[in-house]
Amino acid sequence: MFAKARNNISQMQMIALGFFCIILIGTLLLMTPAASRSGTPTDFLTALFTSTSATCVTGLVVTNTYLHWSLFGQIIIITLIQIGGLGFITFGFGFSLFLRKKITLRQRGLLKESVNVLNTGGIVRLARLILRGTLLFEGVGAIILTLCFWRDMPFHQALYYGIFHSISAFCNAGFDLMGAFGMSSFIGYNANWVVCLTLMALILIGGIGFFVWSDLKEHKLHFRKYALHTKIVLVTSVILAVVPTILFWILERHALFADMSGSQALLNALFCAVTPRTAGFNTTDIASLSQSSQFLTIILMFIGGCPGSTAGGIKVTTIAVLILYLRSTLTRTDGVNIFKRRMEDDAISKAAAVFTTHLLLAVVATFLISMLQNLDLTTILFDVVSAVSTVGMSTGVTPSLVPAAKVILIILMYLGRVGSLSFAMSFTDKKRLAHVRQPKEHISIG
């Protein structure tokens, strides 16, 4: 009976169900007295919110991660982050490799869906690269961060902090333990180039996409040999790092960055540009950003990282395709062309669907929360986009939200990690439409 039910579940439904089960297990573990620093059970909603945020690599919290959770609770959180960042399918694949089990065709299909690649060819090789690359990058990041933290704390604590924050940064989660020193995220390290650059490198590497890893490994620095997907990701990522950095520097140089040196202001402007896609760390007080800077952050959070990565958002390829389509429409060009290649029409329609679905979720959630609580609209929108894009940045209002508003954010985080469009389509992918096309009629647009 179980085998029959499993065969009737689509791959996307299997992934969505798997994430739900992991969140539920994490919630039950975090509710235990051993998971809290006080030794008392944590209420269900707080545990559920934290488990969802960790598994969906978001970083939004309703309690201080260091002050509320014990070492056991923190280990549960970082384990959920690692599983959520790589995807539980990839994790399961790693165990299968370790046990030298044969990878079935169904498992290959699940892995393909999990890491968001176009076909199953070479999927086993890609999964090995993901596991080895993750171990390498997180390991190097942990060593560098440990050496930096060692100056401010005992070695054993610095080692633990190095490992925790390296995993959190690589998985674009944004959870931190800096509450131990009364800090809000990495504000206390906003002048430390090594710490900031290490965190940004981990965020970008984890958020660039596993397919891009494979392409870079195969073709090295030969840009012309890269796949179209890789070219778009790299160029768009550079633009989304450079342009916002300049904008943040211009907007805050006489405000939030006024007391900083020129180099420190540039470093923090770069961090403000990188971390919304979609890590959730911050080296400046988010609530103190100007309205224009907060709006720019919302835009960056909405865009997010790259497909098949640890990042969230609508993804850089989505926004790139829509902008290119707009250009082709304005110039009356036949088709969408870039790097001497023509995009398929299906990519354009999917990009439009992803953008619309993501935007609709953000708008509806903002409206509902504004009905529940009398809060500044920008503040609500900031946390809503942060949740649905699995970013984790907040102006500080999340802990004070009413239970119903927290439930809305939980749903947004879950949909943002699974993929809102993919989740919706998972309930219709087995339906078959009749092969009948209705009469065509024109309507006015714009």
C-alpha positions in Angstrom: 0.0 0.0 0.0 2.8 2.4 0.9 4.6 1.6 -2.4 1.5 2.3 -4.3 0.9 5.6 -2.6 4.5 6.6 -3.1 4.2 5.9 -6.9 1.2 8.1 -7.1 3.0 11.1 -5.6 4.8 13.3 -8.0 8.5 14.3 -7.5 7.6 17.8 -6.5 5.0 16.6 -4.1 7.6 14.2 -2.6 10.0 17.1 -2.1 7.3 19.3 -0.6 6.2 16.5 1.8 9.8 15.8 2.7 10.4 19.4 3.7 7.2 19.4 5.7 8.2 16.3 7.6 11.7 17.7 8.4 10.1 20.9 9.7 7.7 18.9 11.9 10.6 16.8 13.3 12.6 19.9 14.0 9.7 21.5 15.7 9.2 18.6 18.0 12.9 18.5 18.9 13.0 22.2 19.6 10.0 21.9 21.9 11.9 19.6 24.2 13.3 21.1 27.5 16.8 20.2 26.5 16.6 22.5 23.4 16.1 25.7 25.5 18.7 27.4 27.6 16.2 27.7 30.5 15.5 24.0 30.5 11.8 24.6 30.0 9.7 23.5 27.0 9.4 26.0 24.1 5.9 26.7 22.9 4.7 25.2 19.6 4.5 28.3 17.5 8.0 29.5 18.5 9.5 26.1 17.8 7.6 25.8 14.5 8.7 29.3 13.4 12.3 28.5 14.2 12.3 25.1 12.6 10.7 26.5 9.4 13.1 29.4 9.3 16.1 27.0 9.7 14.9 24.3 7.3 13.9 26.9 4.7 17.3 28.7 5.2 15.5 32.0 5.9 16.9 33.4 9.2 13.9 35.2 10.5 13.7 34.6 14.3 11.2 35.3 17.0 13.7 34.6 19.8 17.4 35.4 20.1 19.2 32.2 18.8 22.0 32.3 21.4 20.0 33.5 24.4 17.0 31.2 24.0 18.4 28.0 22.6 20.8 25.7 24.4 23.8 24.0 22.6 21.5 21.1 21.8 18.9 23.5 20.3 21.6 25.3 18.3 22.9 22.0 16.9 19.4 21.1 15.8 19.0 24.5 14.1 22.4 24.2 12.2 21.5 20.6 11.2 18.2 21.8 9.8 20.0 24.6 8.0 22.4 22.2 6.4 19.7 19.8 5.3 17.5 22.6 4.1 20.3 24.3 2.2 21.5 21.3 0.2 18.0 19.7 0.1 17.2 16.5 1.9 17.3 14.6 -1.4 20.9 15.5 -1.8 21.6 14.5 1.8 19.9 11.2 1.3 21.9 10.7 -1.9 25.1 11.3 0.1 24.1 8.5 2.5 23.4 6.2 -0.4 26.8 6.8 -1.8 28.4 6.2 1.6 26.6 2.9 1.9 27.4 2.1 -1.8 23.8 1.6 -2.7 22.6 1.7 -6.3 20.9 5.0 -7.3 17.6 4.2 -9.0 16.0 6.1 -11.8 13.4 7.6 -9.5 16.0 8.8 -7.1 17.9 10.4 -10.0 14.6 12.2 -11.0 14.1 13.4 -7.4 17.7 14.7 -7.3 17.2 16.5 -10.6 14.1 18.2 -9.3 15.8 19.0 -6.0 18.8 20.7 -7.5 16.8 22.3 -10.4 18.7 21.0 -13.4 17.2 20.4 -16.9 18.0 16.6 -17.2 19.2 13.6 -15.3 22.3 13.1 -17.4 25.4 13.5 -15.2 23.2 14.1 -12.1 25.2 11.6 -10.0 28.4 13.4 -10.9 26.9 16.7 -10.1 25.6 15.5 -6.7 29.1 14.3 -5.8 30.4 17.8 -6.8 27.8 19.4 -4.5 28.7 17.3 -1.5 32.5 17.7 -2.0 32.2 21.4 -2.8 30.0 22.1 0.2 32.5 20.3 2.5 35.4 22.2 1.0 33.9 25.7 1.0 32.3 25.4 4.5 35.5 23.9 5.8 37.7 26.7 4.5 35.2 29.3 5.7 35.0 27.8 9.1 38.8 27.8 9.4 39.1 31.5 8.4 36.2 32.6 10.7 37.6 30.5 13.6 41.0 32.3 13.4 39.2 35.7 13.3 36.9 34.9 16.2 39.8 33.5 18.3 40.9 37.0 18.9 37.7 37.7 20.8 36.8 34.4 22.5 38.3 31.1 23.7 39.4 28.7 20.9 36.7 26.1 21.5 34.0 28.7 21.3 35.7 30.3 18.2 35.8 26.9 16.5 32.1 26.3 17.2 31.2 29.9 16.0 33.4 29.4 12.9 31.6 26.2 11.9 28.1 27.5 12.8 28.4 30.8 10.8 30.2 29.2 7.9 27.3 26.7 7.4 24.8 29.5 8.0 26.5 31.8 5.4 27.0 29.1 2.8 23.4 27.9 3.0 22.3 31.6 2.9 20.5 31.1 6.2 21.4 34.1 8.2 21.2 32.6 11.7 23.9 33.9 14.1 25.0 33.5 17.6 26.3 37.0 18.1 23.6 37.7 20.8 26.2 36.2 23.2 28.0 39.5 22.9 25.0 41.8 22.7 25.4 42.2 19.0 22.8 42.3 16.2 24.2 39.9 13.6 27.8 41.1 12.6 27.5 44.8 13.4 30.4 44.4 15.7 32.6 43.1 12.8 31.6 45.8 10.3 35.2 47.0 10.1 36.7 43.5 9.8 37.5 43.0 6.2 38.4 39.3 6.6 35.2 38.3 8.4 33.0 40.4 6.0 34.7 39.2 2.8 34.6 35.5 4.0 30.9 35.7 4.8 30.2 37.4 1.4 32.3 34.8 -0.5 30.3 32.0 1.2 27.0 33.6 0.5 27.9 34.2 -3.2 29.4 30.7 -3.7 26.4 29.0 -2.1 23.9 31.2 -3.9 25.4 31.0 -7.4 23.9 27.6 -8.2 25.2 24.0 -8.4 24.9 23.8 -12.2 27.2 26.8 -12.4 29.7 25.1 -10.2 29.8 22.2 -12.6 30.1 24.5 -15.6 33.0 26.5 -14.0 34.8 23.3 -13.0 34.5 21.9 -16.5 35.4 25.0 -18.6 37.5 26.9 -16.0 37.8 30.6 -17.1 36.7 30.1 -20.7 33.6 32.3 -20.7 32.7 31.5 -24.3 32.4 27.8 -23.5 29.9 28.3 -20.6 26.3 27.4 -21.0 23.9 30.3 -21.6 22.5 29.8 -18.1 26.0 30.2 -16.5 26.7 33.3 -18.6 23.4 35.0 -17.5 24.0 34.0 -13.9 27.5 35.4 -13.8 26.8 38.7 -15.6 23.6 39.4 -13.7 25.3 38.5 -10.4 28.1 40.9 -11.0 25.6 43.7 -12.0 23.5 43.0 -8.8 26.7 43.3 -6.7 28.3 46.4 -8.2 25.3 48.6 -8.9 23.6 48.3 -5.5 27.0 48.8 -3.8 27.3 52.1 -5.5 23.7 53.0 -4.7 24.0 52.1 -1.0 27.2 54.1 -0.7 25.5 57.1 -2.3 22.4 56.8 -0.1 24.1 56.3 3.2 27.5 58.0 2.9 26.2 61.0 4.9 23.8 59.0 7.0 24.4 55.5 8.3 28.0 55.5 7.0 28.8 59.0 8.1 31.1 58.0 11.0 32.9 55.3 8.9 36.1 55.7 7.0 35.9 55.6 3.2 37.1 52.0 3.0 34.8 50.9 5.8 31.8 52.6 4.2 32.6 50.8 0.9 32.9 47.4 2.7 29.5 47.9 4.4 27.9 49.1 1.2 29.1 45.9 -0.5 27.8 43.8 2.4 24.4 45.6 2.1 24.3 44.7 -1.6 25.4 41.0 -1.2 23.5 39.8 1.9 19.9 40.4 0.7 20.5 37.6 -1.9 19.6 35.8 0.4 21.7 35.4 3.5 20.1 37.6 6.1 23.3 38.8 7.9 23.8 42.5 8.4 26.7 44.7 9.5 24.5 47.8 9.9 21.3 48.4 11.7 18.6 47.6 9.2 16.0 49.7 11.0 18.3 52.7 10.7 18.6 52.5 6.9 16.9 55.3 5.0 13.6 54.6 3.3 15.3 54.5 -0.1 17.9 52.0 1.1 15.2 49.8 2.7 13.3 49.8 -0.6 16.5 48.9 -2.5 17.0 46.0 0.0 13.4 44.8 -0.6 14.1 44.8 -4.4 17.3 42.8 -3.9 15.6 40.3 -1.5 12.7 39.9 -4.0 15.2 39.0 -6.8 17.3 36.7 -4.6 20.0 34.3 -5.7 20.4 31.8 -8.6 18.4 28.7 -9.5 19.5 25.3 -8.1 21.4 27.0 -5.2 20.9 27.6 -1.4 19.4 31.0 -2.1 15.7 32.0 -2.5 13.8 34.8 -4.3 12.5 34.7 -7.8 16.1 34.1 -8.9 18.4 36.3 -11.1 17.6 34.3 -14.3 14.0 35.2 -13.9 14.6 38.9 -13.7 17.2 38.7 -16.5 14.7 36.9 -18.8 11.9 39.4 -18.1 14.2 42.4 -18.7 15.5 40.9 -21.9 11.9 40.2 -23.0 11.0 43.8 -22.3 14.0 44.9 -24.4 13.0 42.7 -27.3 9.4 44.0 -27.1 10.4 47.7 -27.0 12.8 47.2 -29.9 10.3 44.9 -31.8 12.9 42.2 -32.0 11.8 38.7 -33.0 12.5 36.5 -30.0 14.7 37.1 -27.0 18.3 36.9 -27.9 21.4 37.1 -25.6 25.0 36.0 -26.1 24.2 34.9 -29.7 21.6 32.5 -28.4 17.8 32.6 -28.6 15.7 31.7 -25.5 12.9 29.3 -25.7 9.4 30.7 -25.3 8.8 28.4 -22.3 11.5 30.1 -20.3 9.8 33.5 -20.8 6.3 32.2 -19.8 7.8 30.4 -16.7 9.7 33.6 -15.7 6.5 35.6 -15.9 4.6 33.0 -13.9 7.3 32.9 -11.1 7.4 36.7 -10.9 3.6 37.0 -10.7 3.2 34.2 -8.2 6.0 35.6 -5.9 4.6 39.1 -6.2 1.0 38.0 -5.5 2.1 36.1 -2.4 4.0 39.2 -1.1 1.1 41.5 -1.8 -1.6 39.3 -0.2 0.5 38.6 2.9 1.3 42.3 3.4 -2.4 43.1 3.1 -3.4 40.4 5.6 -0.7 41.3 8.2 -1.6 45.0 7.9 -5.2 44.0 8.7 -4.0 42.1 11.8 -1.6 44.7 13.2 -1.3 48.4 12.9 2.3 48.6 11.7 4.2 50.7 9.2 3.5 49.3 5.7 7.2 49.4 4.7 8.1 47.4 7.8 5.5 44.8 7.0 6.5 44.6 3.4 10.2 44.2 4.4 9.6 41.2 6.6 7.1 39.6 4.1 9.5 39.8 1.2 12.3 38.6 3.5 10.1 35.5 4.4 8.9 34.6 0.9 12.4 35.1 -0.5 13.9 33.1 2.4 16.3 36.0 3.3 15.9 36.5 7.0 16.6 40.2 7.2 14.3 42.2 9.4 13.7 45.7 10.8 13.1 44.0 14.2 9.4 43.7 14.1 9.1 39.9 13.7 9.2 38.9 17.5 6.3 41.4 18.2 4.0 40.0 15.5 0.7 38.4 16.6 0.4 34.6 16.2 -1.7 34.8 13.0 1.0 37.1 11.4 3.7 34.6 12.4 1.7 31.8 10.8 1.5 33.8 7.6 5.3 34.2 7.6 5.8 30.5 8.3 3.7 29.6 5.2 5.6 32.2 3.1 9.0 30.7 4.2 7.8 27.2 3.3 6.5 28.2 -0.1 9.6 30.3 -0.7 11.9 27.3 -0.1 9.9 24.7 -1.9 9.1 27.1 -4.7 5.7 28.7 -4.8 5.0 28.1 -8.5 6.4 24.5 -8.3 4.3 23.8 -5.2 1.2 25.0 -6.9 1.9 23.1 -10.1 2.6 19.9 -8.1 -1.1 19.6 -7.5 -1.9 19.9 -11.2 0.9 18.1 -13.0 -1.0 14.8 -13.2 -4.0 16.4 -14.8 -4.5 16.2 -18.5 -6.3 18.9 -20.5 -8.5 18.0 -23.4 -6.9 18.5 -26.8 -9.3 21.2 -27.8 -8.4 24.8 -28.4 -11.0 27.5 -27.9 -11.6 30.2 -30.5 -9.1 33.0 -30.5 -10.2 36.6 -29.7 -8.1 39.7 -29.2 -8.1 42.0 -26.1 -6.4 45.3 -25.4 -3.2 45.2 -23.3 -1.5 48.3 -21.7 
